[in-house]
Amino acid sequence: MKIIPYGRQWVDASDIREVIKVLKSDWLTQGPKIKEFEDALCKYTGAKYAVAVSSGTAALHIACLAAGIKSGDEVITSPITFVASANSILYCGGTPVFADIQKDTVNIDPEEIRKKISPNTKAIIPVHFAGHPCDLEEISLIAQKHNLLVIEDAAHALGAEYKNTKIGSCKYSDMAIFSFHPVKSITTGEGGTILTNNEEIFKKLLIFRNHGIAKEKAELMNKNEGPWFYEMQELGFNYRITDIQATLGISQLKKINSFISDRREIAKFYNKSFKGNNYFDIPVEREYVFSAYHLYPIRVKDKFKVQKKEIFNKMRDSGLGIQVHYIPVYLQPFYKKLGYKIKICPKAEDFYEKEISIPMYPSLKDTQIKFVVKEILKIFKNYE
């Protein structure tokens, strides 16, 4: 039986041709395609600067480093996210502080952010869950009032818009990161980027990406000893992306509008098919956003909550490669060892107990979409 996964890449012949050209060229890494990809991302989002890196996690890590996160600093983020959002704070010695979510969008709740601010708070990392943008304007106002930095975790949200502004423009934030993992809006295999409009932050990001090394004459602290000269000025990392990956990203980015349109058409079909059902709630889209629909998360109604695992297994058995996004980060054993307790974000925990992500990706065929709908409704009907 062939499984229909919850998400997957769409790489076509044109992508492959572009990658082959690079494989035959003189540059496989640290070449011109990286800057070309970064420029394309800036043009698409409207941000001034982009720094492409090896993964979305790497992007989050050096974004926190560039923000100056250090021991004693607290950073507020969402518990409904992949662990990297919070881990990036720990990498820098900071302390993640989890604020509960909005029930409808599943995004971090600005009111909960306000409750968690302390004298040690340094930044906020809002996560655009499933491709639906957070309330960035409200978060920005909170940050301005308390002199905090905002780093958007937009791993799910390339192609999304907030109040007619592209996510990634950094209109309401200091930085925004994207992921190019195969299930995301576009893929480079693995890869990520940080966008910013702040030149000082941009320069820090470049150094942190490449072992903490500076080579440009204007950046050197000591006398330039010759054309070979470089300085390690920070404890940086090898978070470089390759020209092979960047070329795939350039080719994929040309199709982003088509990819997002396809995702939204699938969501529209799901919405129509599932509207008013008695088994589960479907995602919302607030009127001032344009969702990228990275995920299509359904949540079982209370009466089916205790049967979720059984229903989940039935769906898997029927050929649906569904998933759950996410276990609240602070429930992970590592975070429990750090002292995080259960019930600190009750809405997040309730969401986790109900959520199932069903197939959502551009190359889903009409027959597959109809099969997904038919199987899900049939399985739930058996539990009436």
C-alpha positions in Angstrom: 0.0 0.0 0.0 1.4 3.4 -1.0 1.3 5.9 1.8 0.2 9.5 1.2 2.5 11.5 3.4 1.5 14.7 5.3 4.0 16.7 3.3 6.7 16.3 0.7 8.8 18.2 -1.7 8.1 18.8 -5.4 11.3 18.8 -7.4 10.8 18.8 -11.2 13.0 18.5 -14.3 13.8 22.2 -14.4 15.1 22.1 -10.8 17.3 19.1 -11.7 18.7 20.8 -14.8 19.8 23.8 -12.7 21.5 21.6 -10.1 23.3 19.6 -12.8 24.7 22.9 -14.2 26.2 23.7 -10.9 27.6 20.2 -10.5 29.4 20.8 -13.8 30.7 24.2 -12.7 33.8 25.3 -10.8 31.7 26.2 -7.7 30.0 23.6 -5.5 30.1 25.8 -2.3 30.8 29.4 -1.2 30.3 30.5 -4.8 28.0 33.0 -6.6 24.8 31.1 -6.4 24.5 31.7 -2.7 24.4 35.5 -3.1 22.0 35.1 -6.1 19.7 33.0 -3.8 19.9 35.6 -1.0 19.1 38.4 -3.5 16.1 36.5 -4.8 14.8 36.0 -1.3 15.1 39.7 -0.6 13.3 40.6 -3.8 10.5 38.2 -2.9 10.0 39.2 0.7 11.0 42.9 0.6 13.7 42.5 3.2 17.0 44.4 2.8 19.4 41.5 3.7 19.4 37.7 3.7 21.9 35.2 5.0 21.4 31.7 3.7 22.6 28.9 6.0 22.6 25.1 6.3 19.3 24.7 8.1 16.4 26.4 9.7 17.9 25.5 13.1 21.2 27.1 12.1 19.2 30.2 11.1 17.5 30.3 14.5 20.8 29.8 16.4 22.8 32.6 14.8 19.7 34.9 14.9 19.8 34.5 18.6 23.5 35.0 18.7 23.2 38.2 16.6 20.5 39.3 19.0 23.0 39.0 21.8 21.1 36.3 23.7 23.3 35.1 26.6 23.2 33.5 30.0 20.6 35.2 32.2 18.5 36.4 29.3 14.9 35.1 28.8 13.3 34.7 25.4 9.5 34.2 25.1 8.3 31.7 22.5 5.5 29.3 21.7 5.4 25.7 23.0 3.6 24.5 19.8 6.6 24.3 17.6 9.5 22.1 16.7 12.1 21.9 19.5 14.6 24.0 17.5 12.7 27.3 18.2 13.5 26.9 22.0 16.7 25.0 21.6 18.3 28.0 19.8 17.8 30.0 22.9 19.5 27.3 25.1 22.4 27.2 22.6 23.2 30.8 23.5 22.9 30.2 27.2 19.4 31.9 27.5 16.2 30.6 29.0 13.1 29.8 27.0 9.9 31.1 28.5 6.7 29.6 27.0 3.6 31.6 26.5 0.3 29.9 25.7 -1.4 29.9 22.4 -4.5 31.4 20.9 -7.2 28.7 20.6 -8.2 29.5 17.0 -4.9 30.2 15.2 -2.6 28.1 17.5 -0.2 31.0 17.4 1.4 32.6 20.5 -1.1 34.8 22.3 0.1 38.4 22.7 -1.8 38.6 26.0 0.1 35.6 27.3 3.4 37.2 26.1 2.6 40.3 28.3 2.1 38.0 31.3 5.6 36.4 30.8 7.7 39.5 30.5 10.2 40.0 33.3 13.3 42.3 33.8 15.3 39.5 32.2 13.3 39.3 29.0 15.5 40.1 25.9 13.5 38.9 22.9 10.3 37.2 21.6 10.3 34.4 19.0 6.8 34.1 17.6 6.2 31.0 15.5 3.8 31.3 12.5 2.2 27.9 13.1 1.1 25.9 10.0 1.8 29.0 7.8 -0.7 31.2 9.5 1.0 34.5 10.6 1.0 35.6 14.2 -0.5 38.9 15.2 2.8 40.7 14.4 1.6 44.2 14.9 0.5 43.5 18.4 3.7 41.6 19.2 5.8 44.5 17.7 4.0 47.0 20.0 4.8 44.8 23.0 8.4 44.6 22.0 8.8 48.3 21.5 7.2 49.1 24.9 9.7 46.8 26.7 12.7 47.3 24.4 12.7 43.7 23.2 13.9 42.1 19.9 11.5 40.1 17.7 12.8 37.1 15.8 10.0 35.6 13.6 10.2 31.8 13.3 8.7 31.7 9.8 9.8 28.2 9.0 6.2 27.4 8.0 5.4 30.7 6.4 7.3 31.4 3.2 4.6 32.8 0.9 2.3 33.9 3.7 1.2 37.5 4.2 0.2 39.6 7.2 -1.9 42.7 6.5 -0.8 42.7 2.9 2.9 42.4 3.8 5.0 39.4 2.9 6.2 37.4 5.9 10.0 37.8 5.8 9.9 41.6 5.1 10.7 42.2 8.8 8.3 45.1 8.8 7.3 44.1 12.4 10.5 42.4 13.5 14.2 42.5 13.8 14.8 39.2 12.0 12.8 36.4 10.3 14.0 32.9 9.6 12.8 30.4 7.0 13.5 26.7 6.6 13.9 24.9 3.3 13.4 21.4 4.6 11.7 19.1 2.0 8.2 19.5 3.6 8.4 23.4 3.6 7.1 25.9 1.0 10.3 25.4 -1.1 13.2 23.1 -0.5 17.0 23.1 -0.8 17.2 19.6 0.7 18.3 21.1 4.1 18.8 24.8 4.4 17.5 28.0 5.9 17.9 31.8 5.9 17.7 34.8 8.1 16.3 38.0 6.8 16.7 41.5 8.4 16.6 45.2 7.6 19.4 45.9 10.1 22.8 46.2 8.6 24.6 45.7 11.9 22.7 42.5 12.5 23.4 41.4 8.9 27.2 41.7 9.4 27.1 39.7 12.6 25.1 37.0 10.9 27.7 36.7 8.1 30.5 36.2 10.6 28.6 33.7 12.8 27.8 31.7 9.6 31.4 31.2 8.8 33.4 30.2 11.9 33.3 33.7 13.3 35.8 34.7 10.6 36.0 38.2 9.0 38.0 38.8 5.8 36.9 42.2 4.5 39.4 45.0 5.1 36.8 47.3 6.7 35.9 44.5 9.2 39.4 43.6 10.4 40.6 44.5 13.9 44.3 44.2 13.1 46.5 45.2 10.2 45.9 43.3 7.0 49.0 41.2 6.4 48.2 40.2 2.9 45.5 38.8 0.5 45.4 35.6 2.5 44.6 37.4 5.8 41.6 36.6 7.9 40.6 37.0 11.5 38.4 34.8 13.8 36.6 37.5 15.8 33.8 35.4 17.3 33.1 31.8 18.1 31.2 31.1 15.0 30.0 27.9 13.2 30.2 26.2 9.8 26.6 26.9 8.9 27.3 27.6 5.3 24.9 26.5 2.6 26.3 25.1 -0.7 25.9 26.4 -4.2 24.2 23.2 -5.1 21.5 23.9 -2.5 21.2 27.6 -3.3 20.7 26.8 -7.0 17.8 24.4 -6.1 16.4 27.2 -3.9 16.6 29.7 -6.8 14.7 27.4 -9.1 12.2 26.5 -6.4 11.6 30.1 -5.5 10.5 30.9 -9.1 7.5 28.5 -8.4 6.6 29.7 -4.9 3.4 31.4 -6.0 2.2 28.3 -7.8 3.1 26.1 -4.8 1.2 28.4 -2.4 -1.8 28.6 -4.8 -1.9 24.8 -4.9 -1.8 24.5 -1.1 -4.6 27.0 -0.8 -6.8 25.2 -3.3 -6.3 21.9 -1.4 -7.2 23.8 1.9 -10.3 25.2 0.1 -11.4 21.7 -0.9 -10.8 20.3 2.6 -12.7 23.3 4.1 -15.7 22.6 1.9 -15.6 18.9 2.4 -15.2 19.0 6.2 -17.4 22.1 7.0 -19.9 21.5 9.7 -18.8 17.9 10.5 -19.4 16.6 14.0 -16.0 15.0 14.5 -13.3 17.6 14.3 -12.6 21.3 13.9 -10.7 22.6 10.9 -8.1 25.4 10.7 -9.1 29.1 10.7 -7.7 31.9 8.5 -8.1 35.3 10.0 -9.3 38.0 7.5 -6.1 40.0 7.7 -3.7 37.1 6.8 -2.9 35.1 3.8 -1.9 31.6 5.0 0.8 29.5 3.3 -0.9 26.4 4.6 2.3 24.5 5.4 0.1 22.2 7.4 -3.6 21.4 7.5 -4.1 20.6 11.2 -7.5 19.2 12.3 -8.4 18.8 15.9 -10.7 16.1 17.2 -13.7 17.3 19.2 -13.7 16.7 23.0 -15.8 13.6 22.8 -13.2 11.9 20.5 -10.2 13.1 22.5 -9.6 9.8 24.4 -9.8 7.9 21.1 -7.4 10.1 19.2 -4.6 7.5 19.2 -6.9 4.8 17.9 -8.3 7.1 15.2 -4.7 8.1 14.3 -3.7 4.5 13.9 -6.7 3.7 11.8 -5.8 6.6 9.5 -2.2 5.4 9.2 -3.5 1.9 8.4 -5.7 3.2 5.6 -2.6 4.7 3.9 -2.6 8.3 5.2 0.8 9.3 6.4 -0.6 11.7 9.0 1.5 13.3 11.8 1.0 15.3 15.0 2.4 18.9 15.3 3.5 19.3 18.0 4.2 17.9 21.4 4.5 21.0 23.6 8.3 21.6 23.8 8.4 21.8 27.6 6.9 18.3 27.9 10.1 16.8 26.4 12.3 14.9 28.9 15.2 17.3 28.4 13.1 20.3 29.3 11.6 18.5 32.3 15.1 18.0 33.5 15.6 21.7 33.3 12.6 22.2 35.6 9.7 22.9 33.3 6.4 21.7 34.6 3.2 20.4 33.0 0.1 22.6 32.6 2.1 25.9 32.2 0.3 26.3 28.8 -3.0 24.5 29.1 -4.3 25.6 25.7 -1.2 24.2 24.1 -1.6 20.9 25.9 -5.2 20.6 24.9 -4.3 21.3 21.3 -1.7 18.6 21.3 -4.2 16.1 22.7 -6.5 16.8 19.7 -4.3 17.7 16.7 -3.7 15.6 13.6 -2.0 16.9 10.5 -3.5 15.5 7.3 -1.8 15.4 3.8 -1.0 18.9 2.5 1.5 19.5 -0.3 1.3 20.9 -3.9 1.8 17.7 -5.8 -1.2 16.0 -4.2 -3.4 14.6 -7.0 -7.2 15.2 -7.0 -7.8 11.5 -6.6 -5.6 11.5 -3.5 -7.3 14.5 -2.0 -10.7 12.9 -2.4 -9.3 9.7 -1.0 -8.0 11.6 2.1 -11.4 13.2 2.7 -13.4 9.9 2.1 -11.1 7.9 4.5 -11.1 10.4 7.3 -14.9 10.9 7.3 -15.4 7.1 7.1 -13.0 6.4 10.0 -14.7 9.0 12.2 -18.2 7.8 11.3 -17.3 4.4 12.8 -16.8 6.1 16.2 -20.2 7.8 16.3 
